[in-house]
Amino acid sequence: MECQKVKNTTLCNCSYGGCSRMGVCCDCLHYHRRQGQLPACYFPADAEKTYDRSVEHFIEVYQKRKHL
């Protein structure tokens, strides 16, 4: 499968401007997995802007929103 970087970039919600993996989802997923994290696309925009991509933060965000 060929990477569709241009299309992927329009869908990517990563707010880290210097990210070399933006639009290259397979590289992004592998990078964050090695770090024990989730990529930006798993987070709502306000939570993504904290740059806390930890699994714990993901769980916390969705547990809080579940109770709203």
C-alpha positions in Angstrom: 0.0 0.0 0.0 1.3 3.4 -1.0 1.4 6.2 1.7 -1.0 9.0 1.0 0.9 11.6 2.9 -1.0 14.6 1.5 -4.4 13.1 2.4 -3.1 11.9 5.8 -1.8 15.3 6.6 -5.2 16.9 6.1 -6.7 14.5 8.6 -3.8 14.6 11.2 -4.6 16.6 14.3 -1.0 16.7 15.6 -0.2 20.2 16.7 3.5 19.7 17.0 4.8 21.8 14.1 8.2 20.3 13.8 7.0 16.7 13.5 8.8 14.9 10.7 6.2 12.0 10.8 3.1 14.1 10.1 1.1 12.5 7.4 3.2 9.3 7.6 0.9 7.3 9.9 2.9 4.1 9.9 6.0 6.0 11.1 4.0 7.9 13.7 2.4 4.8 15.1 5.7 3.0 15.3 7.4 6.0 17.0 4.7 6.5 19.6 4.5 2.8 20.3 8.2 2.6 21.0 7.7 5.5 23.4 4.8 3.8 25.2 2.4 6.4 23.9 -0.5 6.9 21.6 -0.4 9.2 18.6 -2.2 12.5 18.5 -5.1 11.2 16.4 -6.3 9.2 19.5 -6.9 12.4 21.5 -9.5 15.2 21.2 -8.0 18.5 20.1 -7.8 20.1 23.6 -6.1 17.0 25.1 -3.7 16.6 22.2 -2.4 20.2 22.7 -0.9 19.1 26.1 1.5 16.8 24.2 0.9 14.2 26.9 0.5 11.2 24.7 0.6 8.7 27.5 -1.8 5.8 27.7 -2.7 7.0 31.3 -3.6 10.5 30.0 -5.8 8.9 27.2 -7.7 6.9 29.8 -8.1 9.9 32.1 -9.4 12.1 29.3 -12.0 9.5 28.2 -13.1 8.6 31.7 -13.8 12.2 32.5 -15.7 12.8 29.2 -17.7 9.7 29.7 -19.2 11.2 32.9 -20.2 14.5 31.2 
